[in-house]
Amino acid sequence: MGRVQLLSSVLVLSGFVLVTPPASAQSRGFGVINGEVRNENKEPVAVVDVKFLPASGEPIHALVGKDGKWRAVGVGKGQWRVFVQAPGYTSRIVTILVENETAGTDPIVTVLRKLPAGH
């Protein structure tokens, strides 16, 4: 598994970089990406939907556990927008640049903020 380093607004995973520059083409492949969703108190968020959104075609849905950990299988090289949502929380879109397809990564941790009461 790769090591995670935070470099300003760039999250580097072995073979993967989390950034927000211009898009590059992406395709389905053999890569496996791991992640987890937590709230602001660093607690796991249980009911989560994680989708890898290609420029065209069907999204790749990650398999999500009750502990907020997820695994996306079939991710190819290129830049991917990842949509993360959970009931009662704000949604987020993060961008991942996959440089090499690997059999797994250190988890990409996404923090969701609770929605204010009444939303």
Rosetta constraint file for C-alpha pairs under 8 A:
AtomPair CA 1 CA 14 HARMONIC 7.67 0.50
AtomPair CA 1 CA 104 HARMONIC 6.01 0.50
AtomPair CA 1 CA 105 HARMONIC 4.98 0.50
AtomPair CA 1 CA 106 HARMONIC 5.68 0.50
AtomPair CA 2 CA 13 HARMONIC 5.75 0.50
AtomPair CA 2 CA 14 HARMONIC 4.48 0.50
AtomPair CA 2 CA 15 HARMONIC 7.73 0.50
AtomPair CA 2 CA 104 HARMONIC 7.80 0.50
AtomPair CA 2 CA 105 HARMONIC 5.16 0.50
AtomPair CA 2 CA 106 HARMONIC 5.28 0.50
AtomPair CA 3 CA 12 HARMONIC 7.96 0.50
AtomPair CA 3 CA 13 HARMONIC 5.76 0.50
AtomPair CA 3 CA 14 HARMONIC 6.04 0.50
AtomPair CA 3 CA 105 HARMONIC 7.78 0.50
AtomPair CA 3 CA 106 HARMONIC 6.06 0.50
AtomPair CA 4 CA 11 HARMONIC 6.94 0.50
AtomPair CA 4 CA 12 HARMONIC 5.74 0.50
AtomPair CA 4 CA 13 HARMONIC 4.89 0.50
AtomPair CA 4 CA 14 HARMONIC 7.34 0.50
AtomPair CA 4 CA 106 HARMONIC 6.47 0.50
AtomPair CA 5 CA 11 HARMONIC 5.87 0.50
AtomPair CA 5 CA 12 HARMONIC 5.32 0.50
AtomPair CA 5 CA 13 HARMONIC 6.86 0.50
AtomPair CA 6 CA 10 HARMONIC 6.16 0.50
AtomPair CA 6 CA 11 HARMONIC 4.72 0.50
AtomPair CA 6 CA 12 HARMONIC 6.49 0.50
AtomPair CA 7 CA 11 HARMONIC 6.01 0.50
AtomPair CA 7 CA 12 HARMONIC 7.37 0.50
AtomPair CA 9 CA 19 HARMONIC 6.90 0.50
AtomPair CA 10 CA 17 HARMONIC 6.74 0.50
AtomPair CA 10 CA 18 HARMONIC 5.49 0.50
AtomPair CA 10 CA 19 HARMONIC 5.22 0.50
AtomPair CA 11 CA 17 HARMONIC 5.65 0.50
AtomPair CA 11 CA 18 HARMONIC 4.71 0.50
AtomPair CA 11 CA 19 HARMONIC 6.93 0.50
AtomPair CA 12 CA 16 HARMONIC 6.00 0.50
AtomPair CA 12 CA 17 HARMONIC 4.48 0.50
AtomPair CA 12 CA 18 HARMONIC 6.21 0.50
AtomPair CA 13 CA 17 HARMONIC 5.80 0.50
AtomPair CA 13 CA 18 HARMONIC 7.87 0.50
AtomPair CA 13 CA 105 HARMONIC 6.87 0.50
AtomPair CA 13 CA 106 HARMONIC 6.95 0.50
AtomPair CA 14 CA 105 HARMONIC 7.04 0.50
AtomPair CA 15 CA 98 HARMONIC 6.51 0.50
AtomPair CA 15 CA 99 HARMONIC 5.32 0.50
AtomPair CA 15 CA 100 HARMONIC 4.97 0.50
AtomPair CA 15 CA 101 HARMONIC 7.32 0.50
AtomPair CA 15 CA 102 HARMONIC 7.50 0.50
AtomPair CA 16 CA 96 HARMONIC 6.97 0.50
AtomPair CA 16 CA 97 HARMONIC 5.73 0.50
AtomPair CA 16 CA 98 HARMONIC 4.68 0.50
AtomPair CA 16 CA 99 HARMONIC 5.59 0.50
AtomPair CA 16 CA 100 HARMONIC 6.89 0.50
AtomPair CA 17 CA 96 HARMONIC 5.84 0.50
AtomPair CA 17 CA 97 HARMONIC 5.00 0.50
AtomPair CA 17 CA 98 HARMONIC 6.53 0.50
AtomPair CA 17 CA 99 HARMONIC 7.58 0.50
AtomPair CA 18 CA 94 HARMONIC 7.51 0.50
AtomPair CA 18 CA 95 HARMONIC 5.81 0.50
AtomPair CA 18 CA 96 HARMONIC 4.34 0.50
AtomPair CA 18 CA 97 HARMONIC 5.89 0.50
AtomPair CA 19 CA 94 HARMONIC 7.84 0.50
AtomPair CA 19 CA 95 HARMONIC 5.65 0.50
AtomPair CA 19 CA 96 HARMONIC 6.02 0.50
AtomPair CA 19 CA 97 HARMONIC 6.80 0.50
AtomPair CA 20 CA 94 HARMONIC 7.73 0.50
AtomPair CA 20 CA 95 HARMONIC 5.67 0.50
AtomPair CA 20 CA 96 HARMONIC 7.80 0.50
AtomPair CA 23 CA 79 HARMONIC 5.85 0.50
AtomPair CA 23 CA 80 HARMONIC 7.99 0.50
AtomPair CA 24 CA 78 HARMONIC 5.69 0.50
AtomPair CA 24 CA 79 HARMONIC 5.33 0.50
AtomPair CA 25 CA 55 HARMONIC 7.43 0.50
AtomPair CA 25 CA 78 HARMONIC 5.46 0.50
AtomPair CA 25 CA 79 HARMONIC 6.46 0.50
AtomPair CA 26 CA 54 HARMONIC 6.67 0.50
AtomPair CA 26 CA 55 HARMONIC 7.54 0.50
AtomPair CA 26 CA 76 HARMONIC 6.35 0.50
AtomPair CA 26 CA 77 HARMONIC 5.68 0.50
AtomPair CA 26 CA 78 HARMONIC 4.10 0.50
AtomPair CA 26 CA 79 HARMONIC 5.76 0.50
AtomPair CA 26 CA 80 HARMONIC 6.71 0.50
AtomPair CA 27 CA 54 HARMONIC 7.34 0.50
AtomPair CA 27 CA 75 HARMONIC 7.05 0.50
AtomPair CA 27 CA 76 HARMONIC 5.01 0.50
AtomPair CA 27 CA 77 HARMONIC 6.41 0.50
AtomPair CA 27 CA 78 HARMONIC 6.97 0.50
AtomPair CA 28 CA 74 HARMONIC 5.51 0.50
AtomPair CA 28 CA 75 HARMONIC 5.02 0.50
AtomPair CA 28 CA 76 HARMONIC 4.52 0.50
AtomPair CA 28 CA 77 HARMONIC 7.77 0.50
AtomPair CA 29 CA 74 HARMONIC 4.78 0.50
AtomPair CA 29 CA 75 HARMONIC 4.93 0.50
AtomPair CA 29 CA 76 HARMONIC 3.79 0.50
AtomPair CA 29 CA 77 HARMONIC 7.18 0.50
AtomPair CA 29 CA 101 HARMONIC 7.36 0.50
AtomPair CA 30 CA 73 HARMONIC 6.92 0.50
AtomPair CA 30 CA 74 HARMONIC 4.63 0.50
AtomPair CA 30 CA 75 HARMONIC 5.90 0.50
AtomPair CA 30 CA 76 HARMONIC 6.11 0.50
AtomPair CA 30 CA 101 HARMONIC 6.16 0.50
AtomPair CA 30 CA 102 HARMONIC 7.35 0.50
AtomPair CA 30 CA 103 HARMONIC 7.71 0.50
AtomPair CA 31 CA 73 HARMONIC 6.17 0.50
AtomPair CA 31 CA 74 HARMONIC 5.38 0.50
AtomPair CA 31 CA 75 HARMONIC 4.71 0.50
AtomPair CA 31 CA 76 HARMONIC 5.75 0.50
AtomPair CA 31 CA 100 HARMONIC 7.72 0.50
AtomPair CA 31 CA 101 HARMONIC 4.18 0.50
AtomPair CA 31 CA 102 HARMONIC 4.86 0.50
AtomPair CA 31 CA 103 HARMONIC 5.79 0.50
AtomPair CA 31 CA 104 HARMONIC 7.12 0.50
AtomPair CA 32 CA 71 HARMONIC 6.84 0.50
AtomPair CA 32 CA 72 HARMONIC 5.57 0.50
AtomPair CA 32 CA 73 HARMONIC 4.61 0.50
AtomPair CA 32 CA 74 HARMONIC 6.34 0.50
AtomPair CA 32 CA 75 HARMONIC 6.24 0.50
AtomPair CA 32 CA 101 HARMONIC 7.25 0.50
AtomPair CA 32 CA 102 HARMONIC 6.09 0.50
AtomPair CA 32 CA 103 HARMONIC 5.12 0.50
AtomPair CA 32 CA 104 HARMONIC 4.76 0.50
AtomPair CA 32 CA 105 HARMONIC 7.19 0.50
AtomPair CA 33 CA 71 HARMONIC 5.70 0.50
AtomPair CA 33 CA 72 HARMONIC 5.18 0.50
AtomPair CA 33 CA 73 HARMONIC 6.73 0.50
AtomPair CA 33 CA 75 HARMONIC 7.43 0.50
AtomPair CA 33 CA 103 HARMONIC 7.75 0.50
AtomPair CA 33 CA 104 HARMONIC 5.34 0.50
AtomPair CA 33 CA 105 HARMONIC 5.56 0.50
AtomPair CA 33 CA 107 HARMONIC 7.51 0.50
AtomPair CA 34 CA 69 HARMONIC 7.52 0.50
AtomPair CA 34 CA 70 HARMONIC 5.76 0.50
AtomPair CA 34 CA 71 HARMONIC 4.50 0.50
AtomPair CA 34 CA 72 HARMONIC 6.46 0.50
AtomPair CA 34 CA 104 HARMONIC 6.31 0.50
AtomPair CA 34 CA 105 HARMONIC 5.65 0.50
AtomPair CA 34 CA 106 HARMONIC 6.37 0.50
AtomPair CA 34 CA 107 HARMONIC 4.68 0.50
AtomPair CA 34 CA 108 HARMONIC 6.31 0.50
AtomPair CA 35 CA 69 HARMONIC 5.71 0.50
AtomPair CA 35 CA 70 HARMONIC 5.13 0.50
AtomPair CA 35 CA 71 HARMONIC 6.34 0.50
AtomPair CA 35 CA 106 HARMONIC 7.42 0.50
AtomPair CA 35 CA 107 HARMONIC 3.93 0.50
AtomPair CA 35 CA 108 HARMONIC 4.19 0.50
AtomPair CA 35 CA 109 HARMONIC 5.61 0.50
AtomPair CA 35 CA 110 HARMONIC 7.59 0.50
AtomPair CA 36 CA 44 HARMONIC 7.59 0.50
AtomPair CA 36 CA 68 HARMONIC 5.29 0.50
AtomPair CA 36 CA 69 HARMONIC 4.04 0.50
AtomPair CA 36 CA 70 HARMONIC 5.67 0.50
AtomPair CA 36 CA 107 HARMONIC 6.18 0.50
AtomPair CA 36 CA 108 HARMONIC 6.20 0.50
AtomPair CA 36 CA 109 HARMONIC 4.94 0.50
AtomPair CA 36 CA 110 HARMONIC 6.30 0.50
AtomPair CA 37 CA 44 HARMONIC 5.98 0.50
AtomPair CA 37 CA 45 HARMONIC 5.72 0.50
AtomPair CA 37 CA 48 HARMONIC 7.57 0.50
AtomPair CA 37 CA 68 HARMONIC 5.07 0.50
AtomPair CA 37 CA 69 HARMONIC 6.42 0.50
AtomPair CA 37 CA 109 HARMONIC 5.81 0.50
AtomPair CA 37 CA 110 HARMONIC 4.86 0.50
AtomPair CA 37 CA 111 HARMONIC 5.84 0.50
AtomPair CA 37 CA 112 HARMONIC 7.07 0.50
AtomPair CA 38 CA 42 HARMONIC 5.26 0.50
AtomPair CA 38 CA 43 HARMONIC 5.18 0.50
AtomPair CA 38 CA 44 HARMONIC 4.34 0.50
AtomPair CA 38 CA 45 HARMONIC 5.19 0.50
AtomPair CA 38 CA 68 HARMONIC 6.85 0.50
AtomPair CA 38 CA 109 HARMONIC 7.18 0.50
AtomPair CA 38 CA 110 HARMONIC 6.29 0.50
AtomPair CA 38 CA 111 HARMONIC 4.91 0.50
AtomPair CA 38 CA 112 HARMONIC 6.28 0.50
AtomPair CA 39 CA 43 HARMONIC 5.44 0.50
AtomPair CA 39 CA 44 HARMONIC 6.40 0.50
AtomPair CA 39 CA 45 HARMONIC 6.25 0.50
AtomPair CA 39 CA 111 HARMONIC 5.29 0.50
AtomPair CA 39 CA 112 HARMONIC 5.07 0.50
AtomPair CA 39 CA 113 HARMONIC 5.93 0.50
AtomPair CA 39 CA 114 HARMONIC 7.31 0.50
AtomPair CA 40 CA 111 HARMONIC 6.26 0.50
AtomPair CA 40 CA 112 HARMONIC 6.68 0.50
AtomPair CA 40 CA 113 HARMONIC 6.00 0.50
AtomPair CA 40 CA 114 HARMONIC 7.93 0.50
AtomPair CA 42 CA 111 HARMONIC 7.76 0.50
AtomPair CA 44 CA 67 HARMONIC 5.60 0.50
AtomPair CA 44 CA 68 HARMONIC 5.06 0.50
AtomPair CA 44 CA 69 HARMONIC 7.90 0.50
AtomPair CA 45 CA 66 HARMONIC 7.74 0.50
AtomPair CA 45 CA 67 HARMONIC 6.79 0.50
AtomPair CA 45 CA 68 HARMONIC 4.99 0.50
AtomPair CA 45 CA 86 HARMONIC 7.58 0.50
AtomPair CA 46 CA 65 HARMONIC 7.14 0.50
AtomPair CA 46 CA 66 HARMONIC 4.61 0.50
AtomPair CA 46 CA 67 HARMONIC 5.53 0.50
AtomPair CA 46 CA 68 HARMONIC 4.91 0.50
AtomPair CA 47 CA 66 HARMONIC 6.72 0.50
AtomPair CA 47 CA 68 HARMONIC 7.21 0.50
AtomPair CA 47 CA 86 HARMONIC 5.82 0.50
AtomPair CA 47 CA 87 HARMONIC 7.15 0.50
AtomPair CA 48 CA 64 HARMONIC 6.79 0.50
AtomPair CA 48 CA 68 HARMONIC 6.74 0.50
AtomPair CA 48 CA 84 HARMONIC 7.08 0.50
AtomPair CA 48 CA 85 HARMONIC 5.80 0.50
AtomPair CA 48 CA 86 HARMONIC 4.63 0.50
AtomPair CA 48 CA 87 HARMONIC 7.71 0.50
AtomPair CA 49 CA 61 HARMONIC 7.80 0.50
AtomPair CA 49 CA 62 HARMONIC 7.60 0.50
AtomPair CA 49 CA 64 HARMONIC 7.36 0.50
AtomPair CA 49 CA 83 HARMONIC 7.83 0.50
AtomPair CA 49 CA 84 HARMONIC 5.78 0.50
AtomPair CA 49 CA 85 HARMONIC 5.31 0.50
AtomPair CA 49 CA 86 HARMONIC 6.28 0.50
AtomPair CA 50 CA 61 HARMONIC 6.08 0.50
AtomPair CA 50 CA 62 HARMONIC 5.46 0.50
AtomPair CA 50 CA 63 HARMONIC 7.96 0.50
AtomPair CA 50 CA 64 HARMONIC 7.62 0.50
AtomPair CA 50 CA 70 HARMONIC 7.71 0.50
AtomPair CA 50 CA 82 HARMONIC 6.86 0.50
AtomPair CA 50 CA 83 HARMONIC 5.70 0.50
AtomPair CA 50 CA 84 HARMONIC 4.67 0.50
AtomPair CA 50 CA 85 HARMONIC 6.73 0.50
AtomPair CA 51 CA 59 HARMONIC 6.04 0.50
AtomPair CA 51 CA 60 HARMONIC 5.59 0.50
AtomPair CA 51 CA 61 HARMONIC 4.63 0.50
AtomPair CA 51 CA 62 HARMONIC 6.07 0.50
AtomPair CA 51 CA 82 HARMONIC 5.59 0.50
AtomPair CA 51 CA 83 HARMONIC 5.19 0.50
AtomPair CA 51 CA 84 HARMONIC 6.71 0.50
AtomPair CA 52 CA 59 HARMONIC 5.40 0.50
AtomPair CA 52 CA 60 HARMONIC 4.95 0.50
AtomPair CA 52 CA 61 HARMONIC 6.42 0.50
AtomPair CA 52 CA 62 HARMONIC 7.65 0.50
AtomPair CA 52 CA 80 HARMONIC 6.30 0.50
AtomPair CA 52 CA 81 HARMONIC 5.90 0.50
AtomPair CA 52 CA 82 HARMONIC 4.54 0.50
AtomPair CA 52 CA 83 HARMONIC 6.48 0.50
AtomPair CA 53 CA 58 HARMONIC 7.50 0.50
AtomPair CA 53 CA 59 HARMONIC 4.78 0.50
AtomPair CA 53 CA 60 HARMONIC 6.79 0.50
AtomPair CA 53 CA 80 HARMONIC 6.27 0.50
AtomPair CA 53 CA 81 HARMONIC 5.31 0.50
AtomPair CA 53 CA 82 HARMONIC 6.00 0.50
AtomPair CA 53 CA 83 HARMONIC 7.17 0.50
AtomPair CA 54 CA 58 HARMONIC 7.13 0.50
AtomPair CA 54 CA 59 HARMONIC 6.06 0.50
AtomPair CA 54 CA 80 HARMONIC 6.31 0.50
AtomPair CA 54 CA 81 HARMONIC 7.12 0.50
AtomPair CA 60 CA 72 HARMONIC 7.12 0.50
AtomPair CA 60 CA 73 HARMONIC 7.78 0.50
AtomPair CA 60 CA 74 HARMONIC 7.58 0.50
AtomPair CA 60 CA 75 HARMONIC 7.70 0.50
AtomPair CA 61 CA 72 HARMONIC 6.67 0.50
AtomPair CA 62 CA 70 HARMONIC 5.97 0.50
AtomPair CA 62 CA 71 HARMONIC 5.26 0.50
AtomPair CA 62 CA 72 HARMONIC 4.23 0.50
AtomPair CA 62 CA 73 HARMONIC 7.10 0.50
AtomPair CA 63 CA 70 HARMONIC 5.37 0.50
AtomPair CA 63 CA 71 HARMONIC 5.28 0.50
AtomPair CA 63 CA 72 HARMONIC 6.33 0.50
AtomPair CA 64 CA 68 HARMONIC 6.42 0.50
AtomPair CA 64 CA 69 HARMONIC 5.80 0.50
AtomPair CA 64 CA 70 HARMONIC 4.27 0.50
AtomPair CA 64 CA 71 HARMONIC 6.69 0.50
AtomPair CA 65 CA 69 HARMONIC 5.46 0.50
AtomPair CA 65 CA 70 HARMONIC 6.24 0.50
AtomPair CA 75 CA 101 HARMONIC 7.36 0.50
AtomPair CA 76 CA 98 HARMONIC 7.02 0.50
AtomPair CA 76 CA 100 HARMONIC 7.97 0.50
AtomPair CA 76 CA 101 HARMONIC 6.16 0.50
AtomPair CA 77 CA 97 HARMONIC 7.51 0.50
AtomPair CA 77 CA 98 HARMONIC 4.81 0.50
AtomPair CA 77 CA 99 HARMONIC 5.53 0.50
AtomPair CA 77 CA 100 HARMONIC 6.13 0.50
AtomPair CA 77 CA 101 HARMONIC 6.37 0.50
AtomPair CA 78 CA 97 HARMONIC 5.57 0.50
AtomPair CA 78 CA 98 HARMONIC 5.10 0.50
AtomPair CA 78 CA 99 HARMONIC 6.50 0.50
AtomPair CA 79 CA 95 HARMONIC 6.81 0.50
AtomPair CA 79 CA 96 HARMONIC 5.55 0.50
AtomPair CA 79 CA 97 HARMONIC 4.16 0.50
AtomPair CA 79 CA 98 HARMONIC 6.06 0.50
AtomPair CA 80 CA 95 HARMONIC 5.58 0.50
AtomPair CA 80 CA 96 HARMONIC 5.15 0.50
AtomPair CA 80 CA 97 HARMONIC 6.26 0.50
AtomPair CA 80 CA 98 HARMONIC 7.62 0.50
AtomPair CA 81 CA 93 HARMONIC 6.40 0.50
AtomPair CA 81 CA 94 HARMONIC 5.78 0.50
AtomPair CA 81 CA 95 HARMONIC 4.48 0.50
AtomPair CA 81 CA 96 HARMONIC 6.40 0.50
AtomPair CA 82 CA 93 HARMONIC 5.39 0.50
AtomPair CA 82 CA 94 HARMONIC 5.22 0.50
AtomPair CA 82 CA 95 HARMONIC 5.99 0.50
AtomPair CA 82 CA 96 HARMONIC 7.31 0.50
AtomPair CA 83 CA 91 HARMONIC 7.37 0.50
AtomPair CA 83 CA 92 HARMONIC 5.95 0.50
AtomPair CA 83 CA 93 HARMONIC 4.53 0.50
AtomPair CA 83 CA 94 HARMONIC 6.75 0.50
AtomPair CA 84 CA 91 HARMONIC 5.73 0.50
AtomPair CA 84 CA 92 HARMONIC 5.26 0.50
AtomPair CA 84 CA 93 HARMONIC 6.19 0.50
AtomPair CA 84 CA 110 HARMONIC 8.00 0.50
AtomPair CA 85 CA 89 HARMONIC 7.05 0.50
AtomPair CA 85 CA 90 HARMONIC 6.91 0.50
AtomPair CA 85 CA 91 HARMONIC 4.51 0.50
AtomPair CA 85 CA 92 HARMONIC 6.58 0.50
AtomPair CA 86 CA 90 HARMONIC 7.49 0.50
AtomPair CA 86 CA 91 HARMONIC 6.98 0.50
AtomPair CA 88 CA 114 HARMONIC 5.92 0.50
AtomPair CA 88 CA 115 HARMONIC 5.58 0.50
AtomPair CA 88 CA 119 HARMONIC 7.78 0.50
AtomPair CA 89 CA 112 HARMONIC 6.02 0.50
AtomPair CA 89 CA 113 HARMONIC 5.44 0.50
AtomPair CA 89 CA 114 HARMONIC 4.31 0.50
AtomPair CA 89 CA 115 HARMONIC 4.98 0.50
AtomPair CA 90 CA 112 HARMONIC 6.08 0.50
AtomPair CA 90 CA 113 HARMONIC 5.64 0.50
AtomPair CA 90 CA 114 HARMONIC 6.33 0.50
AtomPair CA 90 CA 115 HARMONIC 5.94 0.50
AtomPair CA 91 CA 112 HARMONIC 6.93 0.50
AtomPair CA 92 CA 112 HARMONIC 7.24 0.50
AtomPair CA 115 CA 119 HARMONIC 6.30 0.50
